[in-house]
Each structure stands twice: as C-alpha cells, then as structure tokens.
C-alpha cells in the first residue's frame, strides 16, 4: 500500500540526516518522528500503552513490524471517547491512504431522500464526503419505513431535515445543505451546479428521466449516477452498473418497476444504493475513466 | 443491416426508424432517454430518426422505484 505523503528519499533511509531528524510519520493524524529502526509496538508502548487497536496505513495489525517514513499510525483504546480533534481522524482510520483527503473536499448532490437517497447519503457521510446537498419535497411517512433510513419518531418531518439529523449523529464532520423543494427540469441546473457528482434517487420514473436528461444537457461536466430497476426480490446480482452517456452511469436491472403486486423491499434497495454510493465514491477518486469527475487540483496516485 | 444497441450488435430492417426499432424490441416509448450516435434524441423525433448500418444506440428506459 502506498503512503499518501511522499517524503524526500534521503529522509527515512539510513544516514546522518535520518538519525538527526528521525523518520517522519503521523500518529492519530498528528506529525510525529521516530528513530530509524523503531517498530510499531514500541511506538504504541511509548505513546498509548493501553491501546487495544493498532492501525498502520488503514490496516489493523496484531503483529509488530518496523516503521517507515510516511506511515500513518492510529492508536485506539476501546470504549474511550476521543477528543473532538482526534475523532475525525479515528473515524477515517480504516479508509486506507489517499481516500480521506479527496472525499473530504467533495460536494455531492442527492436528488431525492427516500430509499435510495437516505442510504446513499449515509454511506457517503460515513465515508467522510465533506459536503452533502440533500434535496427532497416530501415528509417521512409510515410506508417509507420498510426501506428508508428514518425512524418512527421522525414520521411527519421533512425528509431532508430528518436525514440531516441522522447523518450528523453518524458523522458530525459532514457539512449538509438541505433544500425542501420539488425538482423540475427548470430548477435542476441551478440546484446542482457546483456539485462534483449527483446521485439520482427519485422514485418516480418520469422524474428520473427528466433529471437524467437535464444533467446530460445542462450540466455536462458533472457525473450523474442514476437508477432504474430495483423493485421486488429478484437476484441482487442482477443490479448492475453501466455507463450510458458520457456523464451518466446507470445502476439497476433496468426492468423491474415498482408496481401493484411488486413492491420495494429493503434488501434490494440497499443493494442498489450500495452500488450507487460506490460509483459515486469511484467517481470522486477518479476510478471511472475519462470524464469521471477527478478534478485537476486533485493529487494523482499511480497504479 | 447491423447496428449496436446498448453495446450489443443487432440486426434491423433497412430504413427502420427509431420508433420501429422500439416496437421491434418491445419497448414502450415512455420515460426513455436515447442517444443515437452520441446525440440525444428528443421524444417527438423518434419517428423521424432513420437508422443506418453501423449506427450506435444507447437506449435507457426508466422504471419506478427508489
């Protein structure tokens, strides 16, 4: 695994300079230096001997190993409530290198906060996406609770407010912006301009189509992840991802409509929302090919 | 003649329109988003677009559920 930060080659190799300065690394997101040859567990014993979990570069280790320049070390004691400064770094300790900085800088638009939108927003908030724009016109109803990520005591609340409250309980470091409005071809461009990626999470097929057409035409540089065909309890692996237009990715089996006698159920909606959130993440990380949303200012990682 | 529909090769009659093709593959002309050779096709032009050998089509039909 490649460290996210590259140090000059003379630091971290044997020699007078490394001896004088030590190996630069980060412990719980703070800069730290250790003597060359120091090991992970020596570091733990010195800084936090009662740590139960030792994470090196995003991976928890039960065996000691030597430290190298650029390593990211996280030390966690179970049950301990970390300080606010430490909390965010501990929350992203399992992301692996390079992910946090990129998703933290991102702004993602969620068009519709029902079964798909509530689950996509939760996945992205837990991943540490810095800014989520939540758009929906509806309120939480009892019939939503079979698949949507709300609670009984939220019935009657605007979905955008209920979802924001839930997200902030999971990750207080996400900035949320809510718009309680009905999206139309007219207000879609102004609502989502400035997002790095948009997730289409509507229920209504005409709104799905209209958003897709509007983003393709009016926001051609913003990738859209749209969804069609997620009802029922057919095989989960028939929910696929396909790039349909230059800036549009489609998730779903493309056929199974919600209809009388064929409902929307939590498992398959969760599969689709997971696929959708994963495509959003891949777009933010520049993993979906040309035009996939990587910005010029982003750090480039080979491989 | 052969064209490509959603990445797959398909045989269609000469001088078929896009609307003919939709009928042939049993797709209702509702809630569709279609690209013909990379150009978006508005709903009211489905009968006017004539298909030619080697054309590429991307046809998406949106169904409800979310």
Interface residues (C-beta under 8 A of the other chain):
Chain A: X112 X114 X115 X116 X117 X201 X202 X203 X204 X205 X206 X208 X209 X212 X213 X216 X217 X226 X227 X228 X229 X230 X231 X242 X244 X245 X246 X250 X254 X255 X256 X257 X258 X259 X264 X269
Chain B: X6 X30 X31 X32 X33 X35 X38 X40 X58 X60 X61 X62 X63 X64 X65 X66
